[in-house]
Amino acid sequence: MLPGSAIVDVLSRLVDKSLVNGPTIGETRFTQLQTLLEYGTARLDDSNETNTLRARHAAFYRRFAETPTRDFEEQEHTNGANA
């Protein structure tokens, strides 16, 4: 898991490499390129692990929604973010 201070730097490097669209004036969101989304989706479909990874993703965010922020962050650092 990246520390908060590193996120902007990493996103800026991805924008520089044209892998992510940077925010426009007045915006704060970065967006993934559609071609990368399509590529990743195709690779995931080819792996036959789509349902497994969707379930892991849902379980991670269910725990996130049900856990107070401080406890969740401590748990993730302790467990190594194994969703």
N, C-alpha and C positions, 0 to 999 in steps of 0.2 A: 504494500500500500504506500502510495506517495505521500510525503508530508505536504500539507497545504501550501507551504512556501514554494514548493517545486512545481506545482501544477501549472501555473501561468508560464513558467519557463518551458516546460515540456510542450504545452499547447502552442506556444510561439514557434518552437522548432518544427512542430508538425505543420503549422501554417506556412513556414518558410519552405518546407519540402512539398508544398501543395497537396498534403494528405488530409488536411482539415481546412474548412473555410473559417476565417476569422470573423469576429463581430464587425458589423457596420457601425457607422456613427450613431450613437444613441442606443446601441444594442450591447448586450454583455454575453450573448450566447455564441458558442462555437458550434459548428455543425459538421457532420461527417459527409464526405462526398458521396453522392448517390452511387457512383461506380464502385466505391469500396464497400458500401452496404450490399450491393448486389453480388459482388465477388465473395464477400464473407458469408452471405446467405447460401450461395451455391456450394461453397466449401463445406459448410455445416450440413447441408442436405446430403452431400456426398458421403459424409462421415457416418451417417445413420445414427447420430447422437442428438438430433434436434430435440426430441422429447425429454431426454435426460437433462440436457442443458437448460431447457425451458423450466423444468421442474426445479433445478438447482437455483436458477435465477429467481423464480417465484418464492422459494423458501428463504433465500437471502433477504429479499425485500419484505417478506412477511415478518421475519425476525427484526429487521430494521424498524419497521412500523410499530412493532410491539415492544421494543426495548428502549428505555431512556437513552439518550444520546451518549452520555458519559459511560454508562455500563457497556453499551454496544462497542464503542471505540476500544475500550479496555479488552473486551472479549476478542475482538478481531486482531488486536496486536498480540494477544496471548496465543490464539489459535492459528495465526498466520493467514487469515482471510480465507479459510476453507469453507466455502458456501455449500 
